[in-house]
Amino acid sequence: MGKPVILAVDDDASVLEAVVQDLRRKYGAEYRILRAASGQAALDTCAQLKQRGDSVALILSDQRMPGMSGVELLERVQQVYPEAKRALLTAYADTEAAIRAINTAKINYYLTKPWDPPEEHLYPVLDDLLEAWAQGYRPPFEGLRVIGLRWSVRDFEVRDFLSRNQVPYVWLDPERDSEAVELMRRYSLEDKKLPALVFADGKTLVQPTQLELAERIGLRTHAEKDFYDLVVIGAGPAGLAAAVYGASEGLRTLVVEPEAPGGQAGSSSRIENYLGFPSGLSGADLARRAFAQASRFGAEFLTQRVCGIKVDHQYRLACMGDGREVSSHVCLIATGVHYRRLDVPGVERLTGLGVYYGAALVEARSCRDEEVFIVGGANSAGQAAMHFSKYARQVTMLVRGESLESSMSKYLINQIADTSNIRVETHSEVIEAFGDGRLESLRIRGPEGERTEPATGLFIFIGAAPATNWLPEQVMRDPNGFILSGPDLQVEGKYPSVWKEKRPPYLLESSIPGVFVAGDVRHGSVKRAASAVGEGSIAVQFIHQYLSHF
């Protein structure tokens, strides 16, 4: 799509040439000036422009033309480009007809011939019309389009992956958007093979895997080097901080993350108690800034899943999901945590179909004027409630405890209390989810007994669980799966037999020498973004001490 169009129409070639020259002299830098020698030619031009997705800002037509008058043309053009401004060029004798056309055909203005000098008689009128058009103009999106059904797990996963990686896109549901139907026809896309992605260059990607999608949007899926000083596993706040400090201090640093920078914090709609940001910032903004900072220092980011860690003498090997291995001196585990599963009937079956773990911010606009429920009473649940309250008709927080005070920051409690469409129900829990192909209702148990409520969205925040079952058994964990490190490795004052070093482990070093841990996945960590950032940066200092022995 090029610049917006101004279309001049006149059957008199000399008059048409004159008006086109005047239009180009004044508006040629911002608009594309086109011409048509008849009403039918103008309609054909508009149809072609519409098919290509071009915008028309103004149509300036002569009134007296054979076959189709200017008024008739401008009336018919309104059906193709209803937002375009329409002006009529008339002889003095036709002014009465032009005035009637303003009232009946909704023409915006009329101009009498001759219009010399244009600086006095043409440009002031057209300036006003174009300024009014520009105020309501929204340039058509020319980037990635995702065509998919709202109640589709794979469609949600694709949109969530793109959003968390901050890739701009427009989502089109063929059940609601005519543009989706047109794109499916144009690119021969089948209903049964959604989601489908249409890129700006016209290429398509149908039902992609996460790695296929990552490669297509330009994310790196294979490491540039075979060896690094530091491999950071996980790109949440702890991993990003380690990447910044490691790379800035000269370590060849690779960050491996299967989804997107930011981790669980990256999906937070608003973090208002992070040091240095008095107005708050979103988790996505924090992740974007940290990613850019680490990249500037030379850290490399890889979209892959680490499936294991192996020890080969003084080297630590990170085993990737695609079977490749990356060698390093040191590994830092910063995989964070995920939300615990809600074990009640119907929830597992409807996950991704109205039931979501975490904020799922990509779903917020889809919940406009709907009723959604949030399970949980900690900060993440409160932040999500505030975000969804901007779109949903009603947000209901279901909290098992007696209040929010014991688990949520005071500033969030105050915000929730001041938001009219957020309702907090204490001593309440979901006991069953219902729906055929998507969430339709919830069975809730509260102080007054059980009830069934209609629901289109259920967002679950019920505590953290570490994803550490991929680690070798030599990495010691507590009964809940959190990784032990430093002094926590001692049992009755002694380090375990797996620890073979003569020195004690460093503060954030796991039971495998050279494998460190930081952030929420570590046993005893404080579950706050700022704390994770601190641990990620501190870990690099211990890594330097470890490397100094080589």
Disulfide bonds with the S-S distance in Angstrom:
none
